[in-house]
Amino acid sequence: MARTTISRSAPYIAVFLVCFIWYNFQLHPFASINPWQRPIRDSAQEPFLANSSDLPSGGRLATAEYAEDGQLRLVADTSNSASIDSLIKNAGSQFETLLRERSSTLEDAARAYRERRGRHPPPGFDQWYKYAHENGAIIVEDFWDQIYEDLEPFWAVNPSLIHSQARKLGMAVEIKDGRANATTDWFWHTIWAKMFAEVSRHLPDMVVPMNPMDEPRVMVPWEKMSELMAEAQSTKEWLPVGQMRRRVRGWGMETEEEDEEDSDLMWHDSPPFSYARAACPPESPLRRRTESTTPQMLTEEIMLHARQRTHDPDLQSYTNPSFVTNFTESTSPCNEPAIQYYHAALTDPLTASTSTDLLPLFGGSKFATVNNDILLPAPMYWNEEERFMEDDPWEWNAKTDSVIWRGTATGGWNKPNTWTRFHRHRFVALVNGTKYESAHQRASRADDIFSPLWHLSAVSPLKPALQPHLSAYLKHHVDAAFTDLFCDDHDDTKPDDRPYGSCWYTSPHYDVVPGQRLSVQYQSKYLPDIDGNSFSGRYRAFLLSNSLPIKATLYREWHDARLVPWKHFVPMNNRFDDFYRLMEYFAGCSAEICGQDVKGHDAEAEAIAKAGKEWAQKALRKVDMQIYVFRLLLEWGRVTDKDRRKLGWTDDILKRTKATEER
């Protein structure tokens, strides 16, 4: 039968769309995503499924994009996704390069600081280096990049205004006379005070305001941040060493200082997504998006077409998987124009309180690119609670070739009309073999979770031996379940007698199972780590285990600059559409499931798991958190001093000058 082109079929398609929308709405009135709103084309758009003869390239990878006239066009994509072998090799080289920058003396560390920061080190830098060196720290200047990303804009803010804002933010750790004290009994607050305690004797008096919420709260528009960063850049100058001072004045603690500026704090209770777009660069996909941007959805026709081609080896010639090649970019909401349909913490947070003004607020995590909170090591990492930290008793060869995930259905307030876009709900559904089988066989209408086109495109690149057996593969290899469905307690229509952990609108889709200790979960080789209300508190424990962490996140943390993806962990994108291919690569598939052996790469998985553990034992110790905090608060003390431009550690220069003069 001759094929008709999309343009000639447009009138018929239009009629079909109208009918289908009406019919689907009758069947599924709570659908939260309109499947027919057209997405803006961006670099993250996934392959569109089509017959190879329809492709302009005659069979290469094709993508679907909407032209300015609104017509859908198939466009050849000649780029090839990097293989995991190459990504692993490149990560090893990157890590070796990083370690070659290691400083072995105070003078080396000061030189590296000046080269990278464009300023003299802060007063107390010699004490910081001594503390780090005596505690066996690996000192690479890049490891502290996050500190300077966080604090740099404050060089453009009057210190007296910073003082005023910090006092009004309330919850704080105050450092006075070398002692750190929390101003409240809130448990995170007191843990942070303990983290500061050992290094506080080296610090000037100061106030460190803390974020009491899971969610990050400072989100300044990009244009305003650009102005602040430009002004901060202008403060970088090399004053004569004789003009530099070595002592930070410190904050007055008892009362407001006489020259302190008055300040008003304004908080917005709209979801952070309302402000995220403005915080992205103008050229970014999220900033360019329109209100109608949604994921491309599957129609009954496409689902049927895809099933018919499941066994067609030609499918492999033009569908090509993509893996995360730049983890930093993959974590940025700015790079995903439809992120609100993949990660609900931006749109349906548990609590919403956002400032669009730059405020000196410290916390454990923040959204990459768009938040301006100041990062500290998270309190659960420091406190090492049992649910976040247990030793792994299982060697790699004693573990099963399986995936384990347990957790609560967090990520924000899920509701009857929003839960399908929650990241944890999506992940648990997408790795469930029974759920996949049901959705794949049912063509009457799109499934809540399996309907986005990007998901089917994630299935299509699998090897022909595995693809038709994916349901059985998932059932055999993956154990992912909720321990509590975390129902919307704000909904007055819910039944009052529901069993613990259940939810009237998600229980039909998910079972609730008992929790598992980490030491039990460690029997599995593969540990996906998925964001919750903010970052996942289990990440450090996973890195310290003998299993392989598979990490998907939108959040920045204090340690990011010292972890190399594909060397210390496996990155996964926030749509999770690379998960099947990751498992195919590492675990392979047995003949019992697939009819023939699909070779895995167990040795590569073990090598990454081992490298991640060994590195975490050297670079993510509790003392490494204190070393990070020590460096951060030295810089905080300087940037909040009214004479900050004249403050710096220059003893090494004075020493060299004196030695030269004596010769």
C-alpha positions as CSV (number, residue, x, y, z in Angstrom):
1,M,0.0,0.0,0.0
2,A,1.4,3.4,-0.9
3,R,2.2,5.7,1.9
4,T,0.8,9.2,2.1
5,T,2.9,12.0,3.3
6,I,2.1,13.8,6.6
7,S,1.2,17.0,4.8
8,R,-1.4,15.3,2.5
9,S,-2.9,13.5,5.4
10,A,-3.2,16.6,7.5
11,P,-7.0,17.1,7.1
12,Y,-7.7,13.5,8.1
13,I,-5.3,13.7,11.0
14,A,-7.0,16.8,12.3
15,V,-10.4,15.1,12.4
16,F,-8.8,12.1,14.1
17,L,-7.2,14.3,16.7
18,V,-10.4,16.1,17.6
19,C,-12.3,12.8,18.0
20,F,-9.5,11.2,19.9
21,I,-9.1,14.1,22.4
22,W,-12.9,14.0,23.1
23,Y,-12.9,10.2,23.5
24,N,-9.8,10.1,25.6
25,F,-11.0,12.8,27.9
26,Q,-14.2,10.9,28.5
27,L,-12.2,7.8,29.4
28,H,-9.6,9.6,31.5
29,P,-10.8,13.0,32.7
30,F,-7.9,13.3,35.2
31,A,-5.2,13.2,32.5
32,S,-2.8,15.9,33.5
33,I,-1.0,16.2,30.2
34,N,-2.6,17.2,27.0
35,P,-1.1,14.8,24.4
36,W,-1.6,17.1,21.4
37,Q,0.2,20.2,22.4
38,R,3.3,20.4,20.3
39,P,6.8,20.6,21.8
40,I,9.5,23.1,20.9
41,R,12.3,21.3,19.2
42,D,15.5,21.2,21.3
43,S,18.6,19.1,21.6
44,A,17.0,16.8,24.1
45,Q,14.1,15.7,21.8
46,E,14.0,12.0,21.5
47,P,13.9,10.0,18.2
48,F,10.5,9.8,16.5
49,L,9.5,6.3,15.4
50,A,9.1,6.0,11.6
51,N,9.7,3.6,8.8
52,S,13.2,3.9,7.5
53,S,12.0,4.6,3.9
54,D,10.1,7.6,5.2
55,L,13.4,9.2,6.4
56,P,15.0,11.9,4.4
57,S,18.3,10.2,5.0
58,G,17.1,6.8,3.8
59,G,17.5,5.1,7.1
60,R,19.6,7.1,9.6
61,L,18.3,8.2,13.0
62,A,15.4,10.6,12.5
63,T,13.9,13.1,14.9
64,A,10.5,14.8,14.7
65,E,10.5,18.6,14.9
66,Y,7.8,21.2,14.3
67,A,8.6,23.9,11.8
68,E,7.4,27.5,12.1
69,D,4.4,26.6,10.0
70,G,3.4,24.0,12.5
71,Q,4.0,21.0,10.3
72,L,5.7,18.0,11.7
73,R,8.8,17.1,9.8
74,L,11.2,14.1,10.0
75,V,14.8,15.3,10.1
76,A,17.9,13.1,9.8
77,D,20.2,13.1,12.8
78,T,23.7,12.1,11.7
79,S,25.1,12.3,15.2
80,N,26.0,9.1,17.0
81,S,25.6,8.6,20.7
82,A,28.8,7.9,22.5
83,S,29.2,4.3,23.5
84,I,29.4,3.5,27.2
85,D,32.9,2.0,26.5
86,S,34.1,5.4,25.3
87,L,32.4,7.2,28.2
88,I,34.1,5.0,30.7
89,K,37.5,5.4,29.1
90,N,37.1,9.2,28.8
91,A,36.0,9.4,32.5
92,G,39.2,7.6,33.5
93,S,41.3,10.1,31.6
94,Q,39.4,13.0,33.1
95,F,39.9,11.7,36.6
96,E,43.7,11.2,36.0
97,T,43.9,14.8,34.7
98,L,42.1,16.1,37.8
99,L,44.4,14.3,40.2
100,R,47.5,15.7,38.4
101,E,46.4,19.1,39.7
102,R,46.8,18.0,43.3
103,S,48.6,20.4,45.6
104,S,51.2,19.0,47.9
105,T,52.4,22.1,49.7
106,L,50.8,25.3,51.0
107,E,52.6,27.3,48.4
108,D,51.2,25.1,45.6
109,A,47.7,25.4,47.0
110,A,48.0,29.2,47.2
111,R,49.3,29.4,43.7
112,A,46.4,27.2,42.4
113,Y,43.9,29.4,44.3
114,R,45.2,32.6,42.7
115,E,45.2,31.1,39.2
116,R,41.6,29.8,39.5
117,R,40.0,32.5,41.6
118,G,41.7,35.7,40.5
119,R,42.1,36.8,44.2
120,H,44.4,36.2,47.1
121,P,43.3,33.3,49.4
122,P,41.3,34.5,52.4
123,P,42.8,35.1,55.8
124,G,43.2,31.8,57.6
125,F,44.1,30.0,54.4
126,D,47.2,28.6,56.0
127,Q,45.2,27.2,58.9
128,W,42.8,25.6,56.4
129,Y,45.6,24.0,54.5
130,K,47.2,22.6,57.6
131,Y,43.9,21.1,58.8
132,A,43.3,19.6,55.4
133,H,46.8,18.2,55.0
134,E,46.9,16.8,58.5
135,N,43.7,15.0,57.9
136,G,44.9,13.4,54.7
137,A,42.7,15.4,52.3
138,I,43.3,15.3,48.6
139,I,43.7,18.9,47.7
140,V,42.7,19.8,44.2
141,E,41.5,23.4,43.7
142,D,38.7,22.4,41.4
143,F,37.1,20.5,44.3
144,W,35.9,23.8,45.9
145,D,34.4,25.3,42.7
146,Q,30.9,25.1,44.2
147,I,31.9,27.5,47.0
148,Y,32.9,30.2,44.5
149,E,29.9,29.7,42.3
150,D,27.7,30.2,45.4
151,L,29.5,33.1,47.0
152,E,30.7,35.1,44.0
153,P,27.6,37.2,43.5
154,F,27.8,38.4,47.1
155,W,30.9,40.4,46.2
156,A,28.4,42.7,44.5
157,V,26.3,43.1,47.6
158,N,27.0,45.6,50.4
159,P,28.2,43.6,53.5
160,S,25.9,45.6,55.7
161,L,22.9,44.5,53.7
162,I,24.1,40.9,53.9
163,H,24.3,41.2,57.7
164,S,20.8,42.6,57.9
165,Q,19.3,39.9,55.7
166,A,21.2,37.1,57.5
167,R,19.8,38.2,60.9
168,K,16.2,38.5,59.6
169,L,16.3,35.0,58.0
170,G,16.0,33.6,61.5
171,M,17.4,30.1,61.9
172,A,21.2,30.3,61.9
173,V,24.4,28.8,63.3
174,E,26.2,31.6,65.1
175,I,30.0,31.4,65.4
176,K,31.2,33.6,68.3
177,D,34.6,33.4,70.1
178,G,35.4,30.2,68.3
179,R,32.2,28.3,69.2
180,A,29.4,27.3,66.9
181,N,25.8,27.4,68.3
182,A,22.5,26.7,66.7
183,T,19.8,29.4,67.4
184,T,17.0,26.7,67.4
185,D,16.6,23.1,68.5
186,W,15.5,22.0,65.0
187,F,17.4,18.7,64.3
188,W,19.0,19.7,61.0
189,H,20.1,22.9,62.6
190,T,21.8,21.2,65.5
191,I,23.6,18.7,63.2
192,W,25.0,21.6,61.2
193,A,26.3,23.2,64.4
194,K,28.1,20.0,65.3
195,M,29.6,19.9,61.8
196,F,31.0,23.4,62.3
197,A,32.2,22.8,65.8
198,E,35.7,21.5,65.2
199,V,36.7,24.2,62.7
200,S,34.9,27.1,64.4
201,R,37.9,27.9,66.5
202,H,39.7,29.0,63.4
203,L,36.8,31.3,62.2
204,P,35.9,34.9,62.8
205,D,32.5,35.7,64.4
206,M,29.7,35.3,61.9
207,V,26.1,34.4,61.3
208,V,25.3,31.5,58.9
209,P,21.5,31.5,58.1
210,M,20.1,28.0,57.4
211,N,17.2,26.8,55.2
212,P,14.8,24.8,57.4
213,M,13.0,23.3,54.4
214,D,13.8,20.3,52.1
215,E,13.4,22.5,49.0
216,P,15.9,25.2,48.0
217,R,14.5,28.7,48.2
218,V,16.6,31.4,46.4
219,M,15.9,31.8,42.6
220,V,17.2,35.0,41.1
221,P,16.4,36.0,37.5
222,W,19.2,35.4,35.1
223,E,19.5,39.0,34.1
224,K,19.9,40.2,37.7
225,M,22.5,37.5,38.4
226,S,24.4,38.5,35.3
227,E,24.6,42.1,36.7
228,L,25.8,40.8,40.1
229,M,28.4,38.6,38.6
230,A,29.7,41.3,36.4
231,E,30.0,43.7,39.3
232,A,31.7,40.9,41.4
233,Q,34.2,40.4,38.6
234,S,35.1,44.1,38.7
235,T,36.2,43.7,42.4
236,K,39.0,41.3,41.4
237,E,42.3,43.2,41.7
238,W,45.8,42.5,42.8
239,L,46.5,45.2,45.5
240,P,50.0,45.6,46.6
241,V,50.8,43.1,49.3
242,G,51.6,45.9,51.8
243,Q,48.0,47.0,51.6
244,M,46.5,43.6,52.4
245,R,45.1,42.9,55.8
246,R,45.3,39.4,57.4
247,R,42.5,39.6,59.9
248,V,38.7,39.6,59.3
249,R,36.8,41.9,61.6
250,G,33.9,39.5,62.3
251,W,30.3,40.2,62.9
252,G,28.8,42.0,65.9
253,M,26.6,39.4,67.6
254,E,24.6,41.0,70.4
255,T,22.9,43.8,68.4
256,E,22.6,45.0,64.9
257,E,25.7,47.0,63.8
258,E,25.3,50.7,63.5
259,D,26.0,50.9,59.7
260,E,23.8,47.8,59.0
261,E,21.4,48.4,56.1
262,D,17.7,47.8,56.6
263,S,16.2,45.0,54.5
264,D,12.9,43.4,53.8
265,L,12.5,39.8,52.9
266,M,9.9,38.8,50.4
267,W,8.8,35.2,49.9
268,H,6.6,33.8,47.1
269,D,4.4,30.8,47.7
270,S,4.0,29.8,44.1
271,P,5.8,26.6,42.9
272,P,9.4,27.2,42.0
273,F,8.7,26.4,38.4
274,S,7.0,29.8,38.2
275,Y,10.5,31.4,38.7
276,A,12.8,28.8,37.2
277,R,12.4,29.9,33.6
278,A,13.4,33.5,34.4
279,A,16.5,32.1,36.2
280,C,17.7,30.2,33.1
281,P,19.9,31.8,30.4
282,P,17.9,33.4,27.6
283,E,19.1,30.9,25.0
284,S,18.2,27.8,27.1
285,P,15.5,25.4,26.0
286,L,13.4,26.0,29.1
287,R,13.6,29.8,28.7
288,R,12.5,29.5,25.1
289,R,9.6,27.2,25.8
290,T,6.0,28.3,25.3
291,E,3.2,27.5,27.7
292,S,2.0,24.8,25.3
293,T,5.3,22.8,25.5
294,T,4.5,19.2,26.5
295,P,6.0,15.8,25.8
296,Q,5.0,14.2,22.5
297,M,2.4,11.5,23.4
298,L,1.6,8.2,21.8
299,T,-1.5,7.7,19.8
300,E,-3.2,4.3,19.4
301,E,-1.9,4.3,15.8
302,I,1.7,4.9,16.9
303,M,1.5,2.2,19.6
304,L,0.1,-0.3,17.1
305,H,2.8,0.6,14.5
306,A,5.6,0.2,17.1
307,R,4.3,-3.2,18.2
308,Q,4.2,-4.4,14.6
309,R,7.9,-3.3,14.2
310,T,9.1,-4.8,17.5
311,H,10.8,-7.7,15.8
312,D,12.1,-5.8,12.8
313,P,15.9,-5.6,12.9
314,D,15.8,-2.6,10.6
315,L,14.5,-0.6,13.5
316,Q,18.0,-0.7,14.9
317,S,19.4,1.2,11.9
318,Y,17.8,4.5,12.7
319,T,17.0,4.4,16.4
320,N,20.0,5.1,18.5
321,P,20.2,5.3,22.2
322,S,21.8,8.3,24.0
323,F,23.5,8.2,27.3
324,V,24.5,11.1,29.6
325,T,27.8,12.5,28.2
326,N,27.7,15.8,30.3
327,F,26.3,15.1,33.8
328,T,26.4,18.8,34.8
329,E,24.2,19.8,31.8
330,S,21.9,16.8,32.2
331,T,21.0,17.9,35.8
332,S,20.0,21.4,34.7
333,P,16.2,22.1,34.4
334,C,17.1,24.8,31.8
335,N,18.1,22.1,29.3
336,E,14.7,20.4,29.4
337,P,11.7,22.4,28.1
338,A,9.2,19.9,29.4
339,I,10.8,19.3,32.7
340,Q,7.6,20.0,34.6
341,Y,6.2,16.7,33.2
342,Y,9.2,14.7,34.4
343,H,10.1,16.1,37.8
344,A,7.4,17.4,40.1
345,A,9.6,19.0,42.7
346,L,9.5,22.1,40.5
347,T,5.8,22.2,40.1
348,D,4.3,20.5,43.1
349,P,6.8,20.9,46.0
350,L,6.0,19.8,49.5
351,T,6.5,23.4,50.6
352,A,6.9,26.5,48.5
353,S,8.7,29.6,49.7
354,T,10.9,31.3,47.1
355,S,12.8,34.5,47.0
356,T,13.7,36.1,43.7
357,D,16.2,38.4,45.5
358,L,19.7,37.2,46.3
359,L,19.7,36.1,50.0
360,P,22.4,34.6,52.1
361,L,20.7,31.2,52.7
362,F,22.7,28.0,53.3
363,G,21.3,24.5,52.6
364,G,22.1,21.0,51.7
365,S,21.1,21.0,48.0
366,K,19.6,23.2,45.2
367,F,18.3,22.9,41.7
368,A,21.2,23.0,39.2
369,T,21.6,26.3,37.4
370,V,18.5,28.1,38.7
371,N,18.9,28.2,42.4
372,N,21.3,30.6,44.3
373,D,21.3,29.0,47.7
374,I,24.7,28.4,49.3
375,L,25.6,24.7,49.6
376,L,26.7,22.9,52.7
377,P,27.1,19.1,53.2
378,A,23.7,17.8,54.0
379,P,23.0,16.9,57.7
380,M,21.9,13.3,56.9
381,Y,25.4,12.7,55.4
382,W,27.0,14.0,58.6
383,N,24.7,12.3,61.1
384,E,24.9,8.9,59.4
385,E,21.5,7.7,60.4
386,E,20.9,3.9,59.9
387,R,18.4,4.5,57.1
388,F,21.1,6.6,55.2
389,M,24.2,4.7,56.1
390,E,25.1,1.1,56.6
391,D,28.1,-1.0,55.7
392,D,27.9,-3.3,52.7
393,P,28.6,-6.9,53.8
394,W,28.4,-8.3,50.2
395,E,31.3,-8.6,47.8
396,W,30.4,-8.0,44.1
397,N,30.5,-11.7,43.1
398,A,28.1,-12.5,46.0
399,K,25.5,-10.0,44.7
400,T,22.7,-10.8,42.3
401,D,22.4,-9.2,38.8
402,S,19.5,-7.2,39.9
403,V,18.2,-3.7,40.5
404,I,16.7,-2.7,43.9
405,W,14.8,0.5,44.8
406,R,12.8,1.2,47.9
407,G,11.4,4.5,49.0
408,T,8.3,6.6,49.7
409,A,6.3,8.3,47.0
410,T,7.7,11.7,47.7
411,G,8.9,14.4,45.4
412,G,6.2,16.9,46.4
413,W,2.4,16.8,47.0
414,N,1.1,14.3,44.5
415,K,-2.6,14.7,43.7
416,P,-5.1,12.8,41.6
417,N,-4.4,14.9,38.6
418,T,-0.6,15.3,39.0
419,W,0.9,12.0,40.2
420,T,1.8,10.8,36.7
421,R,4.4,13.4,36.4
422,F,6.1,12.7,39.7
423,H,9.6,11.4,39.1
424,R,9.5,8.5,41.7
425,H,6.1,7.4,40.4
426,R,7.4,7.4,36.9
427,F,10.5,5.4,37.7
428,V,8.7,2.7,39.7
429,A,6.2,2.2,36.9
430,L,8.8,2.3,34.0
431,V,10.8,-0.5,35.6
432,N,7.9,-2.7,36.4
433,G,7.6,-5.6,34.0
434,T,3.9,-6.2,34.7
435,K,3.1,-2.6,34.1
436,Y,5.1,-2.5,30.9
437,E,3.5,-5.6,29.6
438,S,0.0,-4.3,30.3
439,A,0.7,-0.9,28.7
440,H,2.4,-2.4,25.7
441,Q,-0.5,-4.8,24.9
442,R,-3.2,-2.3,25.4
443,A,-3.9,0.0,22.4
444,S,-7.4,1.2,23.4
445,R,-5.8,4.4,24.9
446,A,-2.5,5.7,26.1
447,D,-1.3,4.6,29.5
448,D,-0.7,7.2,32.2
449,I,3.0,6.5,32.5
450,F,3.9,4.8,29.3
451,S,2.3,7.2,26.9
452,P,5.1,9.7,26.3
453,L,6.8,9.0,23.0
454,W,10.3,9.4,24.6
455,H,9.5,6.2,26.6
456,L,8.8,4.1,23.6
457,S,11.8,5.4,21.8
458,A,13.8,4.2,24.8
459,V,12.5,0.7,24.2
460,S,13.1,0.6,20.5
461,P,16.9,0.7,20.5
462,L,17.2,-2.5,22.5
463,K,18.9,-5.4,20.8
464,P,16.4,-7.6,18.9
465,A,17.1,-10.5,21.3
466,L,16.0,-8.5,24.3
467,Q,13.4,-6.1,23.0
468,P,10.4,-8.6,22.7
469,H,11.3,-10.0,26.2
470,L,11.6,-6.7,28.0
471,S,8.6,-7.4,30.3
472,A,10.1,-10.8,31.4
473,Y,13.5,-9.1,31.7
474,L,12.2,-6.4,34.1
475,K,10.3,-8.9,36.2
476,H,13.5,-11.0,36.6
477,H,16.0,-8.2,37.1
478,V,14.2,-5.3,38.8
479,D,12.6,-5.0,42.3
480,A,11.3,-1.4,42.7
481,A,8.5,-0.6,45.0
482,F,7.0,2.1,47.3
483,T,7.0,1.7,51.1
484,D,4.4,4.4,51.4
485,L,2.2,6.0,48.7
486,F,2.2,9.3,50.6
487,C,-1.3,10.2,49.7
488,D,-2.5,13.8,49.4
489,D,-3.7,14.5,52.9
490,H,-5.0,17.9,51.8
491,D,-7.8,16.2,49.8
492,D,-11.0,16.2,51.8
493,T,-12.6,13.6,49.4
494,K,-10.2,10.8,50.3
495,P,-11.6,7.9,52.4
496,D,-10.7,8.1,56.0
497,D,-10.3,4.4,56.6
498,R,-7.6,3.7,54.0
499,P,-4.8,1.3,55.1
500,Y,-1.5,2.8,56.2
501,G,0.7,3.7,53.2
502,S,-2.1,3.3,50.6
503,C,-3.7,6.0,48.5
504,W,-7.1,5.9,46.9
505,Y,-5.9,7.2,43.5
506,T,-2.5,5.5,43.2
507,S,-3.1,2.2,45.0
508,P,-4.7,0.7,41.8
509,H,-1.3,1.2,40.1
510,Y,1.2,0.4,42.9
511,D,1.7,-2.1,45.7
512,V,3.0,-1.0,49.0
513,V,5.8,-3.2,50.5
514,P,7.8,-3.2,53.7
515,G,11.0,-1.2,53.8
516,Q,14.4,-2.8,53.6
517,R,17.6,-2.0,55.4
518,L,20.4,-0.8,53.2
519,S,22.4,-3.9,54.1
520,V,19.7,-6.0,52.5
521,Q,19.4,-3.8,49.4
522,Y,23.1,-4.2,49.0
523,Q,22.6,-7.8,47.8
524,S,21.7,-6.3,44.4
525,K,24.5,-5.0,42.1
526,Y,22.6,-2.0,40.8
527,L,21.3,0.8,43.0
528,P,19.2,3.5,41.2
529,D,19.2,6.8,43.2
530,I,16.2,9.0,42.5
531,D,15.4,12.5,43.9
532,G,12.8,12.8,46.6
533,N,11.4,16.1,47.9
534,S,15.0,17.3,47.3
535,F,18.2,15.3,46.8
536,S,18.5,11.7,47.9
537,G,20.1,11.2,51.2
538,R,21.2,7.7,50.3
539,Y,23.7,8.7,47.6
540,R,26.8,8.8,49.8
541,A,25.9,5.4,51.3
542,F,25.5,4.0,47.7
543,L,28.9,5.3,46.7
544,L,30.5,3.7,49.8
545,S,28.8,0.4,49.1
546,N,30.1,-2.4,46.8
547,S,27.2,-2.0,44.4
548,L,26.9,0.4,41.4
549,P,25.0,3.6,41.9
550,I,22.9,4.8,39.0
551,K,22.2,8.5,39.6
552,A,19.5,10.7,38.2
553,T,19.1,14.2,39.7
554,L,18.2,17.8,39.2
555,Y,20.1,18.9,42.3
556,R,23.6,20.2,43.0
557,E,25.4,19.1,46.2
558,W,28.7,20.1,47.9
559,H,30.6,17.1,46.5
560,D,29.8,17.3,42.8
561,A,33.1,18.7,41.6
562,R,35.0,15.8,43.1
563,L,32.9,13.0,41.5
564,V,33.4,11.9,37.9
565,P,30.4,10.3,36.2
566,W,31.2,7.0,34.5
567,K,34.3,6.7,36.8
568,H,32.6,6.7,40.2
569,F,28.9,6.2,39.3
570,V,26.7,5.8,36.3
571,P,24.6,8.9,35.4
572,M,21.0,8.5,34.2
573,N,18.9,11.3,32.7
574,N,15.8,12.6,34.5
575,R,13.4,11.1,31.9
576,F,14.8,7.7,32.8
577,D,14.6,6.7,29.1
578,D,18.2,5.4,29.1
579,F,17.6,2.9,32.0
580,Y,16.8,-0.1,29.8
581,R,19.9,0.4,27.7
582,L,22.1,0.9,30.8
583,M,20.8,-2.5,32.1
584,E,21.2,-4.2,28.8
585,Y,24.9,-3.0,28.7
586,F,25.8,-3.9,32.2
587,A,23.7,-6.9,33.1
588,G,23.0,-8.4,29.6
589,C,20.3,-11.0,29.2
590,S,20.4,-14.7,29.7
591,A,19.2,-17.3,27.1
592,E,16.6,-18.4,29.6
593,I,14.8,-15.0,29.3
594,C,15.9,-13.8,25.8
595,G,16.2,-17.1,24.0
596,Q,19.9,-16.3,23.4
597,D,22.6,-14.8,25.5
598,V,23.0,-11.0,25.3
599,K,26.5,-10.3,26.6
600,G,26.7,-7.9,29.6
601,H,29.6,-6.0,31.0
602,D,29.8,-7.2,34.5
603,A,33.5,-6.4,34.8
604,E,32.9,-2.7,33.8
605,A,30.1,-2.4,36.3
606,E,32.3,-3.9,39.1
607,A,35.1,-1.5,38.2
608,I,33.0,1.6,38.5
609,A,31.5,0.4,41.8
610,K,34.9,-0.3,43.1
611,A,36.4,3.0,42.0
612,G,33.4,4.9,43.4
613,K,33.8,3.2,46.8
614,E,37.6,3.7,47.0
615,W,37.2,7.4,46.0
616,A,34.4,8.0,48.4
617,Q,36.5,6.6,51.2
618,K,39.2,9.2,50.4
619,A,37.2,12.2,49.3
620,L,33.7,12.0,51.0
621,R,34.7,11.3,54.6
622,K,33.1,13.3,57.4
623,V,36.4,15.2,57.8
624,D,36.2,16.1,54.1
625,M,32.8,17.8,54.9
626,Q,34.5,19.7,57.7
627,I,37.3,20.7,55.4
628,Y,34.7,22.0,52.8
629,V,32.9,23.9,55.6
630,F,36.1,25.4,56.9
631,R,37.0,26.7,53.4
632,L,33.4,27.9,52.8
633,L,33.2,29.9,56.0
634,L,36.6,31.5,55.6
635,E,35.3,32.9,52.4
636,W,32.0,33.8,54.0
637,G,33.8,35.7,56.7
638,R,35.8,37.7,54.1
639,V,32.9,38.5,51.7
640,T,30.8,39.8,54.5
641,D,33.5,42.2,55.8
642,K,33.3,45.8,54.8
643,D,37.0,45.8,54.0
644,R,36.9,42.6,52.0
645,R,38.8,43.8,49.0
646,K,41.8,44.4,51.2
647,L,41.6,41.1,53.0
648,G,43.8,38.2,51.9
649,W,46.5,35.7,52.8
650,T,49.8,36.7,51.3
651,D,52.4,35.2,53.6
652,D,53.9,33.1,50.8
653,I,54.5,36.2,48.6
654,L,56.0,38.0,51.6
655,K,58.3,35.0,52.2
656,R,59.5,34.9,48.6
657,T,60.0,38.6,48.6
658,K,62.1,38.5,51.7
659,A,64.2,35.6,50.4
660,T,64.8,37.5,47.2
661,E,65.9,40.6,49.1
662,E,68.3,38.6,51.3
663,R,70.0,37.1,48.2
